[in-house]
């Protein structure tokens, strides 16, 4: 019996050579896919833990807000109102007493341009119990006042520095400017003697 094989329409393929060439690439691709799937699952599990931690923290925040609201309601009672007001007044006095003029002037001296000088300085507490410095400065030019604002912005002792008003001083050449900044004193080192 005779079998006719037409090699022109169906050429011979060596399957072993095909798998030797492409099998390694397909295996590497499968391995990369498994690694990426493992990383995605790990990220999903980690995100689940993070969501759980966020829920716990939000619950703690809500509990603290409730405690604060109850304490505020207790302080707002007519019986306790005078004690609360007296306490706030005394705390304000203590904070004002802790204000060090020496430190403020030392910190201002570090940032003050040579052609500018302080005319007046008024410290007061703002709504967030931060020490707000309102100062009037006078000098030769507007550039000196702007340089002071930029230096104060770069300092760790002054935050939110703004020039709120500028003009010409009475009967003189030059500039007068009102500058406002939050003063952040250095923390007191309680361990030092």
Secondary structure as UniProt FT lines:
FT   TURN            7..9
FT   HELIX           15..76
FT   HELIX           78..97
FT   HELIX           101..111
FT   TURN            114..115
FT   STRAND          116..125
FT   TURN            127..128
FT   STRAND          131..139
FT   HELIX           142..154
FT   STRAND          158..167
FT   TURN            170..171
FT   STRAND          175..183
FT   TURN            190..191
//
